[in-house]
């Protein structure tokens, strides 16, 4: 896991106490495209399962993740794909 991926995981762990969390650095797939920077760590995919998402819409779930990662999104992360589920959901 890269430094930024570890930072993302730590922030999400602290904010949402996930039961399952997978942070994937997909920056290498975007080399030469918008937002990519030398050294990568710009494009990530997050798959997270947390009780914090129970009863919330997809939009509200994404807002929770984005709020937890506001600093990372402002600094270096250009793109963040999110799959956010409550326990027991597909």
Legacy VTK file of the C-alpha trace (Angstrom):
# vtk DataFile Version 3.0
C-alpha trace
ASCII
DATASET POLYDATA
POINTS 90 float
0.000 0.000 0.000
1.306 3.464 -0.863
1.725 6.301 1.621
-1.445 8.034 0.449
-3.393 4.758 0.432
-2.318 4.169 4.039
-3.336 7.705 4.933
-6.748 7.217 3.294
-7.243 3.926 5.137
-6.299 5.484 8.487
-8.711 8.396 8.003
-11.589 6.112 7.019
-10.864 3.742 9.921
-10.984 6.651 12.365
-14.097 8.288 10.903
-16.264 5.294 9.965
-15.003 2.231 11.913
-15.429 -0.051 8.905
-15.946 -3.781 9.155
-14.126 -4.123 5.843
-11.973 -1.651 3.953
-9.960 -1.965 0.766
-8.041 1.004 -0.638
-6.542 0.512 -4.097
-4.130 2.918 -5.790
-5.174 2.931 -9.456
-2.920 5.834 -10.444
-0.847 3.693 -12.812
-3.968 3.190 -14.951
-4.275 6.957 -15.463
-0.692 7.881 -16.337
-0.735 10.703 -18.863
-4.404 11.538 -18.191
-5.879 14.519 -16.373
-4.934 14.865 -12.728
-2.102 12.327 -12.885
1.185 13.451 -11.345
4.676 12.031 -11.400
4.926 9.548 -8.564
1.244 8.575 -8.767
-0.940 8.487 -5.658
-3.623 10.491 -7.466
-6.381 7.991 -8.362
-7.894 5.618 -5.803
-10.709 3.124 -5.408
-12.266 2.570 -1.974
-14.470 -0.403 -1.114
-15.835 0.061 2.395
-18.431 -1.663 4.572
-19.516 0.239 7.666
-22.483 0.393 10.009
-22.260 4.178 9.545
-23.877 3.697 6.105
-26.975 1.865 7.360
-30.143 3.636 6.236
-28.227 6.224 4.199
-28.549 6.921 0.492
-25.667 6.338 -1.896
-25.118 10.090 -2.067
-25.003 10.446 1.721
-22.546 7.555 1.964
-20.247 9.196 -0.564
-20.513 12.483 1.303
-19.351 10.768 4.505
-16.321 9.304 2.741
-15.507 12.579 0.985
-15.803 14.520 4.249
-13.404 12.131 5.973
-10.920 12.586 3.118
-11.379 16.312 2.470
-7.725 17.140 3.126
-6.453 14.356 0.838
-8.846 15.379 -1.932
-7.694 18.989 -1.656
-3.998 18.102 -1.635
-3.188 15.291 -4.043
-6.036 12.875 -4.729
-7.564 13.710 -8.093
-10.099 10.881 -8.391
-11.804 8.653 -5.852
-14.101 5.785 -6.862
-16.266 4.712 -3.923
-18.239 1.562 -3.182
-19.835 2.108 0.236
-22.135 -0.470 1.793
-23.714 -1.227 5.134
-23.113 -4.704 6.617
-25.236 -7.357 4.935
-25.585 -5.489 1.644
-24.395 -7.166 -1.573
LINES 1 91
90 0 1 2 3 4 5 6 7 8 9 10 11 12 13 14 15 16 17 18 19 20 21 22 23 24 25 26 27 28 29 30 31 32 33 34 35 36 37 38 39 40 41 42 43 44 45 46 47 48 49 50 51 52 53 54 55 56 57 58 59 60 61 62 63 64 65 66 67 68 69 70 71 72 73 74 75 76 77 78 79 80 81 82 83 84 85 86 87 88 89
